[in-house]
Amino acid sequence: MPFVPVETPKCPKCGKSVYAAEERVAGGYKFHKTCFKCGMCNKALDSTNCTEHEKELYCKNCHARKYGPKGYGFGGGAGCLSMDTGAHLNRDDLDGVRNGARLEPKKIAKAPEGEGCPRCGGYVYAAEQMLARGRGYHRRCFKCLLCNRTLDSTMHCDGPDKEIYCRGCYAQRFGTRGYGHIGMSSLGLMSDIKDCERQSEMAPRTAAIDVSKIKARPGEGCPRCGGVVFAAEQVLSKGREWHRKCFKCRDCTKTLDSIIACDGPDGEVYCRTCYGKKWGPHGYGFACGSGFLQTDGLTEEQIAASRPFAPPSTTSILAPEGEGCPRCGGAVFAAEQQLSKGRMWHKKCYNCCQCHRPLDSMLACDAPDKEIYCKACYGKAYGPKGFGFGHTPTLVCTGEGETRNLYTDGKPLAGPKSSSGCPRCGYAVYAAEQMISKSRIWHKRCFHCADCRKSLDSTNLNDGPDGDIYCKACYGRNFGPKGVGYGLGAGTLTMA
């Protein structure tokens, strides 16, 4: 048997055999690396700027010049009138010869019925196949049936007639019809009877099933309609299964989801607005805004009767002596306890014993009588009294001619006197109240100016040469310079 060499593909541009080491593929054809250039401007091409048209290669600019749209607005820029077809770039005759080679139409081998490309019927090889519904198309045949637009896996649609379409043509032929459905227009009315009939004939047959007619056993179905709830349509709420179409607000029938659904005490589901109207707080300050009176047409008796709880009494469960709430004596459970100096109070009992203002850990003040006060009532009962305390400069004194101030004269009532004590009163100074000046220790209450008795600190302290302490003004008056320019102002003569 004579030797038959393997047939190699021919380059469409030069007509010579193309081998694997030098081939370039475009549009299903194999070209030499040296022939892979634009047929008009002779520009070298690659996979990013190559455009194939009838076995001829073009760069994007030349392809648009020759086969793209023409007229006002197309060409070099917006507003440019260009009718250039690139005729000046063609160097060969238009008789089917390109670059010295005549292009012959490639014959596609026909495949057996049902095995080839559904569009042309030829064999489809792995290097050029495009899949749709398990059928292989040629890459050049993978186009929309109506508009002939080239498709890919992201934009093709399989029609019920076993053809492929782009999204626009698929919606036009098989999409919804009527007012508001056509293309991109929101005001289109399609009333083509033939298109509707063809759609009804070619569209897959479906049947709507009323799931509420399939009744479940008592207590196991949808709480709204009682039907069986299948996995594909179930929505869960507090362990109960609902149909997706039944999962709506009981009052306003608003469609709900897991974010806005509220479970009511009557076993139904509500939106947040309806839940607030029916089960939320009522009265002055609730509803549309602060200060708004909203009772939703209900009386106080109806509101109290509809609430699923009763006001609990904290004294109904008494605790052993000394272990319960100090205010009412009832047992305090973990969910409502408030701590104060190791004692547990009910949340509703944790208020000021005088003005009954609700307290928290920032406002509560523990008093010597083992009660709790707000800051204002604590100051009135146990704070300092006299001029300058309370509502400044009001003179406040509570009691019948008596005062609770333990140090009316500014000196301690008892304690030893010593030579190393406070220079002003002579009594011993302890660490908690000492103030230091020139290595001498003073009581905090004695640390004031010797003349005006103004309280001093480290910022306005002045040690006098007589061993006493003064404020800045008194120190300047007693020990500062005298004469013109010193005193109350520049140029003032002060000899005080």
DAFENKA-V271209 format. One record per pair of residues at least 12 apart in sequence whose C-alpha atoms are under 8 Angstrom apart, sorted by the first residue. I is the first residue (numbers start at 1). J is the second residue. Records with the same first field share a line. If there is no record, write none. Layout:
I->J + J
//
This chain:
9->30
10->30 + 31
11->29 + 30 + 31 + 32
12->29 + 30 + 31 + 55 + 56 + 101 + 103
13->31 + 35 + 56 + 98 + 99 + 101 + 103
14->35 + 99 + 100 + 101
15->101 + 102 + 103
18->30 + 31 + 32
24->36
26->47 + 50 + 51 + 52
27->52 + 55 + 139 + 140
28->128 + 139 + 140
29->55
36->57
37->57 + 58 + 59
38->57 + 58 + 59 + 62
39->56 + 57 + 58 + 90 + 98
40->58 + 62 + 86 + 89 + 90
41->62 + 89
43->59
45->59
51->63
55->103
62->86
65->84 + 85 + 86
66->84 + 85 + 86
67->85
70->82 + 83 + 84
71->83
108->122 + 123
109->122 + 123
110->122 + 123
111->123
116->136 + 137
117->135 + 136 + 137 + 138 + 141
118->135 + 136 + 137
119->137 + 141
120->141
124->136 + 137 + 138
130->142
132->158 + 164
133->158
142->164
143->164 + 165 + 166
144->156 + 164 + 165 + 166 + 169
145->163 + 164 + 165
146->165 + 169
147->169
149->166
151->166
155->167
157->170
159->174
160->202 + 203 + 204
161->202
168->183
171->183
173->195 + 199
174->199 + 203
177->189 + 190 + 191 + 196
178->190 + 191
211->227 + 228 + 229
212->225 + 226 + 227 + 228
213->227
214->227 + 228
215->227 + 228
216->228
221->241 + 242
222->240 + 241 + 242 + 243 + 246
223->240 + 241 + 242
224->242 + 246
225->246
229->241 + 242 + 243
235->247
237->263
238->263
247->269
248->269 + 270
249->261 + 269 + 270 + 271 + 274
250->268 + 269 + 270
251->270 + 274
252->274
254->271
256->271
260->272
262->275
264->279
265->308
277->296
279->306 + 307
282->294 + 295
283->295
314->328 + 330 + 331 + 346
315->328 + 329 + 330 + 331
316->330
317->330 + 331
318->330 + 331
319->331
324->344 + 345
325->343 + 344 + 345 + 346
326->343 + 344 + 345
327->345 + 349
328->349
332->344 + 345 + 346
338->350
340->366
341->366
350->372
351->372 + 373 + 374
352->364 + 372 + 373 + 374 + 377
353->371 + 372 + 373
354->373 + 377
355->377
357->374
359->374
363->375
365->378
367->382
380->398
381->398
382->404
384->404 + 405
385->397 + 403 + 404 + 405
410->445 + 446
411->425
412->427
415->427 + 428
416->428
421->441 + 442
422->440 + 441 + 442 + 443 + 446
423->440 + 441 + 442
424->442 + 446
425->446
429->441 + 442 + 443
435->447
437->463
438->463
447->469
448->469 + 470 + 471
449->469 + 470 + 471 + 474
450->468 + 469 + 470
451->470 + 474
452->474
454->471
456->471
460->472
462->475
464->479
477->496
478->496
482->494 + 495 + 496
483->495
//
